[in-house]
Every structure is written in structure tokens, then in C-alpha cells.
């Protein structure tokens, strides 16, 4: 078999049935191999979209997401979403075509040291130099992507290796599953003692804990430990609007367990303002670098570190009946997370539809449709969506803070779960990144519903400039009032609707659902700062 066939057949054996890609010269052998292997290629309009879609596929399914890009400008167009995937802890395999090994150093067409570029964005980045290295490189990359902490990997495949005979008629034997690392029994005993004696414990998990395939595991652990597990996946950290006023309550915890949650800016680098002055902190992480960071930042406030997969280690804890005070604490945590007090928020100017009202209408829609999936994208408007909209399955723009992936995420979610109703909420600035992917949605028969909150500006930056420099020094934030985003959807073969109030939005949502087409609803919106909640009142801030 050819090198290209070895790669694609191996992916098929691993369960890969869908690859997100944009065609190019160096990956044509891989495309051809997909035909015989029965792997579906979702052909996108921009390379970044392919990587965003692979990221969403991994988040929704818990499986390996695969993107395939061509060399040089192709792979470099996919770098920003590769960073997003790394921050989202998504197991993504990025395959790129590459110039031939035999032409290395000759100035070949699109010759580029791809590995040097992607190394800092991935868990591993490899470029095999012989056909004998192809299978081991792919096996190593996939293994690393799915190992804790999950994340993206990159495999650059030289063109001459793809067209060369491997000398194989059958695939190599599948690699045996690697044995789990030995359990730290002493560490587990210490962890059990800390958890069992805590009156006000809280477990903070990383983005992996927020994924649909982790829900049952998380709920089982909560019941066993008698403690809430709070996944964190927003760059706003404890100020994530979907966490309500948890930030105010956090300093009152007496035990904080970071279960795969990196100690970073989202937790105030572990400072007392975020974690409190007196809480004992436990860090459980597969990455020894994260344990070392915790030791450096927390000092004597660090009660314990354990290296390993956090959920497996927490499941091994021998928990005793929780202290009586624990029930009241859990109730306070739930109340804080669910807090959505709206006191102190001004009414939208000139009768314009406010973001909270928009979100309330969308939430009514989500509650009425089968299998809803919510995608939240963008800056200020995205935060309103995270605060006031919810669904059993959700994807947000994530720890990277990047914007623009919403349409891509939604399309991949719909392809992964065809029976789901997928709605994406995004701002008008965000819409400019990948609106053309509605063409992909039309071609792939993926009827998603995109709701654009159109406040005619880059609102996050507008608010920063207003706050920092004043209204006389606004620059580079205004967007055109003549833009008709919904008409773009219609022109591409989808359905487009305009809305200006709750009634017209509700009507448009129903029509979009009934159309059976990818749809865009352009909603006139009052630009407001993202919400930040407190226990008694709500204040607003740009970030």
C-alpha cells in the first residue's frame, strides 16, 4: 500500500469517519485514499475553519478530531485555531501536507519547517522522513492527543512519502494499550484525609471536565465526594458569567482541589483575592510542570500535589460521610453559580433590544426544541449568551479568548449529532471571520441557526476605549450599519431573517427551524457591557 493509504486506513481503524479539510496539492494522495477507506471529508472554505471544526468534533464526541491542511500557507492558516484547541484541551490531530523529503534544502515549492512552527502549540509535532516512520509517527501522535492532559498534535507528511510504496499489504498490528501509571497510595490517603475533613470543599476542573462525555463521571464523583466539581473553560476565569457570583464565595472555601485545572491568570495566579487566604489547596495534574508551577505560586498554602489523571485519582478516594456543615455549603455554592441578579442594569437606550432580552428569547427556543446544542462566540455579547442561555451540550470560544469560530463549531456539532438543534450566538464583529462557512453548511446539509447580535461595533474594544481614553478618542470599533448578514445566508443557499425585537426574533427562530436550512438571524441589538454578578447586585464591566 502507499504511504497515503497507510495513514488513512490506520485512521479508519482508529474509528475516524470524518475529516475536516481544505484541498491542496500536497494532500491529494490522502484525499484519494479517503475514497476507498470510506472516510467523509467535510470540505471547508478556509483552513482555520477545518481546525475549529475538528476542535468542536472532539469537544462534542470525546473522540479524536481530525483536520487535514495543505503545506505552508495552508498549515499556517490553521495556527490560531490550533492554539484554541490547545487551550480547550481538545484531542485534535492536525495532518498537513509537506514538500518532499528528497527536496529538503533545495527551495522546494512551499518548503517550510512546519514542526518548528507548531511545536509550541501542540503536545507533539512530528515529520517522518521515511515510509518506515509513518505508522510509528501517527501512532505516537494519536496516543499523545488522547493522553491526559488532552490536546492537539501535528503530523507533517512529505509528499514523496505519501506516494511511495510502503511494502505493506496489511496494516501493522494495533499498538497495545499502555499500562496506567502506578497509583500514589500515600498521596491518595493524604487526599482522602483532606477531603473527608473539609467542611467547605470545592473542586475546580479544567476544560475537559466541561465536555458532554464527562458529565456522568463528574456527577458520580460529586455524589461520592460530597463536593461540587466546577469545570472552568472561560478566559474570564471566576468572572465567567456562567459561574454567577462564585468568585465572591470562593475565598470562603477551606479546601480547593485543582483537578486538572491549571493554576493561571483565570485563578488570579493563586493569590488570596481569588482563592482566599486560608484555604488548603490540592493540585492533581498529569503534567509535572503544572505541579511545579503550583508549588512556586502557592508556597506553604499548597497542601498536596499528586501527578496523574485527576478523575481517576478522585474516584479512588475512600470518602467518608460528609460533615453536617457540607450540605449547607453545597447549597451556597449552587446558589452562587446560579445567581443571575439583574439589579442595577440600565434599560437599553432608545428602546433597542437588550442582550439579556435577546438571550431570554433564545433560551425559550432552546427549551422547546429536541436535543439543543448551544454555541457561544464573541466578546461582550458572547458573555451575555453564556450567562443567560444554557443547553445540555455547550461550546464556548474557550480559554484562548479567540473569537470567530462559532459558525465552525456549530457546523461540526450538527454533523457530529445530526438529530440535535444547534444554535450559535455571536456578535456582528465575530460574524465577519467565518460567515462564508454557511456555504459549507449548505453543501454538507448541516442546518444550524446563527443568531447575530448586531450592535454595529466591536463592543468589547469600544467599552475599553470609552473607559480608558474617553468618548473623544474612539477609533477602529464601528461596523457598517448597511451590512446585511442575513442576506449573505440567503445568497449562499440558506435562510436569512432580520429581527429587531423579541417578537420578531421568536418568529425568526421558528421560521429558521422549520426551513430545514442553515439559517442566519440578524438581530438589531443595544451594545452593553458583559455582566458580572455579585451576591446582592449586578455590576458590569468591559472585562
N, C-alpha and C positions, 0 to 999 in steps of 0.2 A: 504494500500500500504506500501511497505518497505521504509525505510529511503532513500535508494539509488534512488528509483523511485520518491520520493517526490522531491529530488534535481533536477534530470534530467528533470522530467516533468515540473517543475517550470521554468527551463532554457528554455525549448522549448516554453513555454507560453510567455516568455520574448523575443522570436524571435531568440534564439540561434539555429543555424542549423549546426554549425561546431565547433568542439573542437579539439585542438592540444594536443597530448599526447604521452607518452611512457608508456607502460603497466607495471604493478607491482601488487604484491599480494593484497595490501590494497585497490586498486581501481577497482578490478574485479567486484564487485557488481554494480559500476557505469557504467562500460563498458556494462554489461548485460542490464542495464536499457536503455542505448542509442539505443539498437536494436529496442525496442518497441516504443520508442519516435521518431525514425526516425532522430536521430542526427548523423551526419557523424563524425567519428574520423579520423583525419589525424595522422597516427602513425609514429613518427619520430625516428631518430637513437640516439639522445642524448637529455636529459631532457631540457638542455638550449635552444635547437632549438625550442621546443614546446612553451616556453615563448616568445622567439623572434618572432615566427610566430603569436602568439596572439597579440603581440605589433603591428606588421605590419598590421594585420587584423583591429585592432582598428584605426590605422592611415589612412588606405585606405578607410574604410567604414564609419567611425564615430560611429560605433556601439561598443558594448561590445565585447572584445576579450577574449576567454576562453582557459586556459591551464589547463591540469589535469596531476598531477605527483603523484608518489607513495611516501611512507614515507621516512624519514631520508635521505639516500643518494640521493633519487630521488628529494626531495624538495630542498636539499642543492645544487644539481647540477643546479638548476634554479635560484639561488640567483643573479648572475651577471646580467642576462637579466631583472630580476625584478627591479634592480637599474636603468638600462637603460630605462625601461618603466616609472619609476617614473620621471626621468629627461625629458622624452619625453611627459609627461602629457598624457599618454595613459590609457584609461579605460580598464584595464585588470583584469579579475577575475582569480586568481590562486587557483585552488582546489587541495588539497593534501590529500592523504590517511594518516591515522594515526593509531597508536596502540589503542586497545580498552580501553574505559574509565574504565571498570571493572578491568583492569590490571595496572592502573596507580600506579606507585611507586613500581612495583614488578620486574622491569628489563625486561619488555616485549620485544619481538622482535622489533627492530627498534624504541623503545620508545625514544622520543625526544621532548623537549619543542619547538615546531616549532614556536609558536606565539612569543616567546621571540626573536627568530632569525629574523623573518620577520617584526616585528613591526616597526623598523626604516626605512624599505624600502617601506612601504605601507601606505595608508591613514587609513586603519583599518585592523587588523588581528584578527580573531575570531576562537575559538574552542568550538562548542556547546558540552554540557555534557549530554544532554537528547534529546530524539526524539522531545520533545515539543519545543526545542530551535532551531531545524534545519531550519524551514521556516523563523522565525524572523532573524536568523543569515544571511541566504542567502539574504533576502530582504534588510537588513541593508547594507551588503557588496556591493551589486549591486547599491543601491542608492548612496552610498559614491563614488563608482568608477565613476559614471556619473555626480556627482555634481561638480560645479566649486570649485577649480581647479581640473580637472580630473586627475585620477591617478590609479595605481594598488591597488588591495585589495587581501587579502588572507583568505581562509576558509579551516581550517584543519578539516577533517571529520573522527572521530574514526570508526574503522571497525565494532564494535558491534552496533553502531547506524545505519550504512548502511544496516545491515542485520536484524535489528529489525522491527517489525510491528509498524506503527505509529498510528494505529486505525482510519486512514482516508480513505475514499473511493474516495473523490474528493479533488482537490487542495483547499487550503484556498482562500477566496476571494482576488483578487488582491488589493494591497495597493493603496489607493487613492493618487493621485499626491499631493505633498506638496505645500502649497501656497508659492509664491515668497515673499521674504523679502520686507518690506516696502521701498519705494524709498526715498532716502535722497533728498528732493526737494531743500533745501538750498544748498547742495553740487552740485546739478545739475545746479542751477543758477550760482554758482561760476564757475563751469567748463565751462558753456556756455560763460560766460564773458571772461574767459581766452582764450578759443579757438577763439572766434569771434574777439578778439582784436589782436591776434598774426599775425605777418607778415611772420614769418618763423617757422611754427609749424612742428613737426614730431611726429608721434605715433609709438612707438615700442611695438610689441606684443610678447607674448611668443610662444612656440612651437605649442600650439593649433591653433593659427592663421594661421599656415602654412598648415593645413590639407585641403584636397580637398573639404570636406563638408563645409568649412568655406569660400571658395573663393567668392561666391556670396554675402555673408554678408559683407565681407571685402570690396569688390568693391562698394557696395551700400553705406557703411559708408564713404569711401573715397570721393565719389561724394557729399554726404550730408555735410561733414565737410570741404571739400576743402583742405584736408591734406592727405599726403601719410601715409599708415599703413605698417610698415616694420616688418614682422614676423622674429624672431630670434630663431634658433634651433641648432646652432653650438657652440661647446666649444671654438671656436676661436673668438666668440663674434663679435664685429665690424670689426675684421680682417678676418671674414669669406670670402673666395674668391668670393662666390656668391653674396656678397654685394658690390663688386667692391671697389671703394675708398670712400665709405660712411663715414668711420672713420675720414677722413680729413675734411669732410664737417660738421659733427655733431656739433663741437663746435660753429658753426655759427648760430645754431637754437636759436630762442628766447623763444620757448616753447617746452618742451619734455614731452609727455604723455606716461607713462609706463602702458600700458593696458594689465595687466596680465603678463607683463614681469618682472621677478624677478630682483631686484637690487642686482647684484652679481659680480663675477670676470669678466664676459663677458662684463660688462659696467665699468670696472675699479673701481668697488665699488662706482660708482657715482662721482668719482673725476673729477676735471676740465679738465684733459687731455683727458678724454673720452666725457664728456657731456658739456664741456665749462665752463667758469667762470660766465656767466651772464644769462644763460637760466633759466627760471622758470620751475620747474619740478612738474608734477602732477602724482600721483600714484593711479591707480584704480585696486583693487585686492579683490578677495573673501576671501583671507587669512589675518586675522588681524596681523599675525606675519610678513607678508611682509610690511604692513603699518608701523609697529613699526620699522622694520629694516630701511626703507626709512627715517623715522624721525631721527633715530640715525645717519645715514650716511650722510644725506644731510643738516641737520640743517636748517638754515634760507633760503637755496636755495629751500626748499620744499614749493611750493605754495599751494598745496591742496592734501588731501588724501580722497578717497571715498571707502568704503567697498561695494563690490557687484560684479556681473558678468560684466566684462568690456564692452563687446559688447552690452549688453542690455542697460547699462548706457550711452554709447556713442550714441546709437540710439535714446535715449531720449533727447539728447541735442537739444535745439532750436537754430539751426545755422542761422546766418545772412549771406548775400552775403560777400564773402571773399574780403579782401582788395586787391587793384590792385597789390601790390607787391607779393601776394601769388602765382600768376601764374608763375612768373619768378623763384621763389624759388622751386616750384614743378618741374620745368624743370631741375633745377640744381640738385635736389635730384635724378631724373630719370637718368640724365647723369652720376652722381657718381655711382649709383648702377649698371648701365650697362657698366661702364668703364672696358675695358679689354686690356688696352695698354700693348703691348709686348716689349716695348723698354728696352734695357739693359739686355736681357736674352741671355746667351751664347748658341751657337748651340750645340746639343748633340755630345759627343765625339765619334770618330771612326765611324761616320755615323749611329749610333744607332738611333732607332725611339724614338723621344722625347715624353713626356707625352701630350704636347699640340697637337702635330700632331695626336697622337692616339685618343685623345678626339674629334678632329675635324672629324675624320673618323667615329667615333661612332655617333657623332651628325648628320652627313649626313644620317646615317642609321635610327636614331630615327625620323628624319624629313620625312622619306619615308614610314614608316610603320603605320598601323592603331593603334590608342589608345595606344601610347607609355607610359610606366611607367619606370622611371629611379631610380635605387637604387645605392647609392654611399657609399662605405665602405672603411675603411683603413685610414692610416695616410697621408703621403705626396701624394701618388697617389690619394687617395680619395679627397684631396683638389683640385687637378687638375680637377678631374671629376666634382666637384661642381662648379668650375669656368667656365668650357668650355662646359659642357653638360647641357641640360635642357629638360624638358618634362612637360606637363600639370600636371602630378602627379609625385611626387618625395619623396623618403625616403632616409635620410642620417643616418649616425651612431649616430648622435644626441648629446645632451648636455652632456651625460655621458662620451663622448670621448672613449667609448669602441669600439673595432674592432672585426670582425669575424662574424657578424650577417648577412652579405649581402646576402648569399645564402638563408638563412632562410627567410629574409624579402621578397626576390624575389618570393620564392615559395608561401608564403601566399598571396602576391599580385596577383599572377596568379590565385590562387584558388578563391580569392575574386572577381576577374574580369577576367573571362576566355577568353573574347574577346580581352584583352589587349596584347600588345607585351611588355614583361618585360625583361629589360636588367640590369644587375648588373655589376658595375665596381669595382674591388678590386685589392689589391696588392697580391704578392705571399706570404707574411707573413700572411696576413689576410685569404688567402685561406686555410691555414692549420687548421683553427678552425673547420669548418663545411662542408668541401668538400664532406664528406660521405652523406650529405643530398641530394646530387644529386640522390642517391638511392631512397629517399623519393619522389623526383620529378618524377622519372621514374614510381614508383608504383602508384602515385597519378595522373599521366598523366598531369603534370604541366610543359610544355616546356618553361623553362626560358633560357636566354642566359647569361652566365657568361663570362665576359672578364677580364682576369687576366693580369695586368701589371707586368711583371716579370723582376725585376731589380736585382734579386739574393741576396736580403738583406732586413733586417728591416731598411728601408731607413730613417725613422724619427730618430731612435736612432743612426744610422750611422752618420747623419748630426750633431746631438747634440754632439756626441763624437769627431767628427772632429773639431767642433767649440770650444769645451770646453777643450779637452785634447790633440788634435793633432793626426795626422795620425799614429804615432808610438804607440798609446795606444787604438787602436780599438779592441773591444772584444765583442763577442756574437751577432754579427749583420749579418754575412754572411749566406746565404742559398745555398743549393746544386744546382750546375748547371746541375746535372743529373736528377733533378725532372721533371717528365712529367705529369703535371696536367691534360692536355687534354686526356691523355691515361686513367686516372682514370675515367673520364666521359664515355669513350667508354667501359671500363671494367664493368661499372655499368649499362650498357644498354642504355646510352645516346650517344651523338655525340661529338667527340673531334677534335679540329683543332689547328694547330700551325701557328703562323704568325710572321713575322719579319719586315714588312714594311707596308705602307698604302695600297698598292695594295692587298697584301695577307690578310690583315685584312679585307678589304672591301669584298673580295671574301669569306672569312670565315664567316663573318656576314650573307651574303646572303645564304650560304650553311646551316648555323645553323638555319636560319629562315625557309628554305624550308624543313629541315629534319623533322620538327614536333616533335622533341625530346628535352629533356633537353640537353643543349649544353655547352661546355666549350672551350673557345678560349685562348690559352696560347701565350701571345704576348711578345717577347723579347723587353725590354724597357731600356732606359737610365734613371738611377736614378737621379732625380733633386729635389731641394727644392721646397716646395709648394709656389705658387705665392701669393704675397701681392701687391696690386695695389695702385698707387698714381695718382693724377690728371694729372701729366705730364709724369712720368716714372714708370716703374715697377721694384721693388726690390724683392729679395727672402730671405726667412728666414726659418729656421727649424720649428719654431712655431710662 
